[in-house]
Amino acid sequence: MRLFHISEESNIKVFEPRIPLRADIDNTKGLVWSINEKCLPNFLTPRNCPRVTYYSTDKSSKEDNEKYFPSESSQHIVAIEHKWFETMKNTVLYLYEFDISKFYLQDEIAGYYVSEVRQVPINKIIKANLFNELSIRNVEIRIVDNLWDLSDEIKQTSLNWSMCRMAYAQERQKKD
């Protein structure tokens, strides 16, 4: 297994544990966050880019797989809004790889691992073409006008999903 922290910052030497801001996580101890390689595609976008990501597992229903994965070559989707296309095309990401020995699983579906101690990366990988990076990982990229309908829909499926940075998404479209 490999673990990474993804950033637009090119020169991070040390990761210090930070107190989580999320209300659903113990905020009495600082954490260094990382992501496993399986869920890495969920973060191969600009930091504040809103996105709906989902992937199939052996627990996903046949109906959901047929409906949400029309191509058999891809079982992982990253959907972004049109307005983020140019930003994503021009963003360079840095993948800081960690020694996994001091990390433990925080969220299996999201692929989050955390450490309670400072971390020094063992490797830094530069990714300058994010669309290509997703493509070589057999991740289908969807460019949509608005993420909210897809977000609402995917939450009701048997698929594993993640909705990231939705506060930056276009406003919800009103239905007639």
N, C-alpha and C positions, 0 to 999 in steps of 0.2 A: 504494500500500500504506500501511496505517496500523498503528502499533505502540502497544501499551498495557501499562501495569503496573496490575494490579487490586489494590485494597487496601480494608480496612475503616477505614483511617486517613484522616481528612478533610483533613489539613493538611501533607502532604509537599511541601516546597519544592524539595529537591534529593535526587537518588538517587546515593549514593556506591557505587563498585564494592565488592563483597563477595567474599571467598574462597568458592567453592562447597563445600558440605558433601558432595555426592555423590562417591562413590569413582570413578565412571566419567568424571569431568571433571577436567581439569588444575586443580589447586588451587594453582598457583604465581602466579596472577594473579587479581585481583578482577574481578567482572563485574556489570553492571547487566542484569537480565533483563527481557524484554518478550515479548509474545505478539502474533501477527498477528491481524487481524480475523476470518479464517476459523476460527481455533481459539479465539477469544474465548469462545464459549459454554461451553467446558470449565472456565472460571474464573468464570462468573457464578453462583457459589454462595458461601456463607460459607467463609472460609479453611480451616477444619479439617473441613469437611464431606466425608466420604468419598464418592467418586463413580466410576462407571464411565461413560466417555464413548466414543462411537464414531461414525464417519461413513463414508459410502460414497465411493469414488473410481472413476475409470475402470478401475482395476485390481481392483476388488472383483468377486467372482464373482456370477453371476446367482442362484445358489442362496443365497448369503449375503444378498444384497439382498432376495430374496423372504422369507427366514426372519426377518430382523431388522428389516425396514422394511415392516410391513404397510400403512402409509399411504404413498402415492406423493408426498404433499405434504411429507414430511419425510425427509431422508437424513442426519440428525444426531440422536443420542440422548444425553441426560444422565440417568443413573439415580442416584437417591439413596435412602437408607433412610428409612422412615416417621418415625423418631425425629428426623430433621433437618427435617421439613416446616415446623414452626412457626418454627424458627430461621431457615430460609431466607425464610419469609414476612416476617419482621421485620428482616432484615438490609439495610442500605444499603451499597452498594459505590461506590467512587470509581475511575473509570477515568482514569488519568494518561496522556495521549498524549505521545509523543516525536517529535522530529525524527528521521527515519530515517537520516540521513546518516552517523552514527557507529556504526550497528549492523550486525552480520553474522549470517547464518543459523547457528544452533547445532543445531537439530533440525527438519527439514522436516515430519515427520509430526505432531509436537507443536506446531509453529508457533512455536518458541522462537527469538528473536533476542537477541543479547547485545552489549553495548558494554563496552569496557575503560576508558572515561573517565566521569567524573561527568556526570550528565544533569539538566537542568532541564526539567520538563514544559512543553509548549507549550499544553496545554489540560487541564482537569479536567472530567469529565462525571460527574454524579451519577445513580446507578441505584437507585431506592428500591423498585421492584417487580420482583424477579428472575424470577418466574414469567412475568410479562408480557414482560419483556425477552427471555427465551428463546423465548416464543411468537411474537413479532413477527419473530424470526430463523428461523422455521420449524423450531425445534428441539423435538423431542418430549421431554417430561419423563416419566420413569417413576419411580414411587414403589414401592419394593420392601421386603420384610421384611429381606432379607439380600443383600449384593452379591457374596459369594464365588462362588456358582455361575455367575452371569452373568460375572464377571471371568474365571473359568477357561475358560468357553465362548468368550467373545469373543477371547481370546488365540489361539485355534485357527482363527480365520477369516481371510479375505482383506481385512477391513475395517481402516481406520486406527483405532487406539484409544489411550486414555490412562486409566490407573487412578491416581487422585489421593487422597492422604491415607488410604490403606487401613488404616493403623495405628489409625485412629479408627473403623473399621467394626465392626459387631457381630461377635461370634465366629462362626467357621465353624459351620454347622449340621451335626450328625452325621447321616449317612444310616443308615437301618435295614439 
